[in-house]
Every structure is written in structure tokens, then in C-alpha cells.
């Protein structure tokens, strides 16, 4: 299969892939398409680029063997999974859908987990959180936010999420509640490294009050984590205003 044919397949599907284009150096202009879901490469670009593909979530410029290489990332849209069919969960799903993300609501309570209550959730899973998250196969393009404020739901949900490849795991709750939750997660067997992945209280410090404001705060932190940015004021940042996509 030629590079052009393979790229057309990728562009018209939802498989994960990265197209590397060397921008300078002896291999300038050469391309390598890494098809992550198939475990194969196509093109005449440096084979060593393939090892970089798995960690890339956004299109960007990378360095390889002293040369700049543009990495164009393809794949399914990011996914937001909210645990808890509550007002903040609906606001989160509405905001994430506006970003073009796929939205999922998980709740064991069938009377709450309904399209009427969660109209912005494209997928609703009625099941115990750990079983639902296992079925959803959380991956590196998934953010999970736990909203339930109930240990019998929070602990299994966060345990499953923190042990997955999800790039963001957050939970609502006061600092006192967060400290108690972390202790219960530690008792459940989570390691210090796993606990360090937990964002709690979830969100950036914007003085959020309502469910809609809280959702903005949390989504802002999710976006910052995904872009590997600090989430502070742009006026105080030395980074580019617009992250490379």
C-alpha cells in the first residue's frame, strides 16, 4: 500500500495514527505514517520516529536526531467520562461536546442516568462505576471526572480510573473530603504514584460557584493537562498563547 492510500484510509476512519514529516536536515521532506492500532508504518521517513508516536496526543513539532519533524496526529476525538448523573455532569458534557469531544455519563442509579436528565451525554452507562469504566476501556485520550460524593461509588470509580491510561482523573469535594478520600484510596491499595495522578479538588481556581461555572473550571484544567500547560494566566506565561495542535 502506498503512503497516499494509507493516509486516505486513516483520514476517512477513526484509527489512531501519526504522520511524521521531516522539516530539515538530510531527510527533509520524507514522511512516515505510523498506524498505531495496526502496529505498522508506511513511508520513507526515519524508522526511529515510530517510537515517538504512542505518546503524542496533539499535532506538534518534535525533535529527532537533530532535525525538526512535524507530527500530525489522527484518531478518535478525546472522550470525557463523568461519573454521576448530576447537574455538574450535564454541564461538563455540554461543554465537552462544544469542544467536539465524545461524552459519556456513568451512574448506577437508573432513575437518574436518563437522556432527559443528561441530554448532552452521547452515551449513558447504567452500572457500578468500576465495572462501567472497565467496559469503556479508558485510554490515553480519556478524561474522567467523578462527581458522586459517595465513598461506595467514588472509591471504586477512582481506583479504576487511576489505574487506567486516562490522561486526566479528577474528583469534586472539599480539601478535607479529598484528604479522607485519598486515605481510603490508599487503603484500597493504590500506590503513591497512582494517587499523584488524582486532581482533587478538580478544576482551576476561578471562583466557580454554579454547576456551569464549576464545569468551566474543570474543563479548563482538563485542557491544560492535555496540552501539558500550567493553566495559569496567559499574561504571566512564557509559552505560546495557542498550543500546537
N, C-alpha and C positions, 0 to 999 in steps of 0.2 A: 504494500500500500504506500502511495506517495504521501509526502507531508501534507500537500493540499487536500487530498482525500480524507486523511485522518483528521485534519483540522475542521473540515466541514462536518464530520461526524460529531466531533466534540461540540462545535458551535450549535448544532441542532439538537443536542441531547442535554443531559444534566450530569454527566460523569465528571469527576474531578480530574483536572489536567492543568499543566503549566507549560506555556510556550516561552522558551528562552530565546532571546535574540542578542547576540554579541554586538556591543556597540563600538568597541575599539580594540586595538591590538591585532595580532596576526590572524585571528579567526573572525575579524569584523564581518558582520553580515550573516554569519552562519546561525542556523536555528536548530533547536532541539525541542521536540514536543514530548513531554513526559505524561503518559496516561496512567495516573495513579491507581485507578480502580482496576486496570488491566495488568499493571506491572510491566509495561512495555514503553519503549521510546522509539521515536521516528525522527529522522533528520540527521544533518551532518555537524551539528554543534558539539562542543566538547562533552564527552560522555559523563564526566565528573559532575556536570550540572544536575544530573538526576538526583544526586544525594541531597540537594537543597530543596527540592520540590515539596516534600512532605510537610515542612514547617511553614510554608508560605500560605497566608490566608488572604492577602490582598496583593494586587499588582504593584510592583515596585522595581527599583533598580538595585541589583546585588553586585557584589564583587566576587570575581572568580579568577584565580591565577593571574592577578594583576590587571584584569580587564573589567570594565563595567558591562553588565548584562541586564537587559530589561526582561523581567519576568511577568508575563501576562497570565493571570490566574483565572481559570474557568471552573465552573461547578454549580452545584445547587445553591440557592440563596441561604444566608445564615438562618438559623432557627432559634426562636425564643420559646422556651417551655416554662409556663407558670404553674406552680403547684398551689392550688387554692382558687376556687371559683368565687372570687370576691371582687369588689369594685376596683381595687388597685390592679388586680389581674386583668380585668377588662380594659382598663386604661393602658396598661402595658401592651396588651395585644393590639389595641388600636394604634398606638404609637409605632410599634414594630411593623405592623402591616403598612403604615405610611412610608416606612423605610424600605419596603419591598421584601421584608423577611417573612418566613413561614412561621405561623403562630400555633401553639398547642397549649391547651389547658388540661391539667390533670387534677382530679378530685375524686375521692372515694365516695362522696355523697351524691348519689344520683339526682336528688331533688334540687341540688344547686348547680351541678355540672350540666347545664342545658344550653342550647343555642339561644334561647330567649335571654338568659342571664349573661351569657358570654358570646355575643354576636360577632365579635372580632376574632374569636378563636377559630382558625380554619379546621382544627382537629380537636375533638374533645375525647379524653380517655377517662372512663369511669373505672377506677381500680385503685388498689392500695398503692401509694406512691412508689415504693421500691420496685414493685412488680411492673408498674406502668413505665417507669424510667428504663428498666431493663428491656422492655419490649420496644421502646422507642430507640434503643441503641444510640445513646448520646455520643456525639463525636466532636471533633475539634472545632466545628462550625456551629456548635450549640451553646446557648446561654441558658442557665436555669435560675429561676428566682422562686424561692419558697416563701409563701405568704400566709401559712396556716396558723401560726402561733399556738401550736398544739404538739407537745413532745411526741405523742404516739404517731403523728404524721411527719413532723419536722425531722426527727432523728433518722428514720429510715430513708426519707427523701434525700436529706443532705448526705447521708452515708453513701447512697448510690451515686449521687451526683459528683461528690468529691473524689470518688474512686473511678470516675469515668474520664473520658478525654475532653469533656466540656471545657471551653476556654474561660467561662465565667460561671461562678456559682455564688449566688447572693441570697440573703435572708433578711426579712424585716425583724424589727424588735429593738427595744432599748438596749443600752450598753450593759445594763445589769442582766437583762434577759439573754443577751448574746454570751455573756460570760458563763451563765449557767448552762446554756445550750452547748457551748464548746466543751464544758466538763462532761456532759452526758455523751457527746460525740467521742470524747477521749475514752470514756468508759466502754463505748461500743466498739473500740478497737482501732479508731483512726489514728494515724501517725501524726507527728508534729508537722511534717511536710504536707500532708493532706489537709490538715486544719489551716495551714497558712494560705491555702487557696480560697478560703471562705471570705467573702466580702460581707461583713456584717458590722453595724447596720449597713444595708445595701444602699448605694446611691452617693451622689456628690452633695456637699454641704451648700445647698442653695436656699435653705429656709423653707423647704417644702412643707405643705400643710394638708391640702386636699389629696384625694386619690390621684387626680390628674397631675398635680404638681409632683407628687411622690413618684409617679411613673416617669415623668420627665427627668427627675433626678437620677433614677435607676438606669434608664436608657442611656443617659449621658455617660454614666460610669461604664456601662457595658461597651459603648462605642470607644471610649478611651482605652479600655483594656484591650479590645480587639485591635486597635491601631497602635498599641504599645505607647500610649501617651499618658502624661501625668494627670490630665483632667483639670489643671489649674487655669487661671485667667490667661487669655491669649496675649494680653499686654505684657505679661511677665514671662512669656515663653520665648525661648530662642529657636524653637522648632519652626518649620514651615507652617503657615496658617492652615493650608489644606494638606492633609496627609496623602501620600501617594496611594493611588487606588489600584 
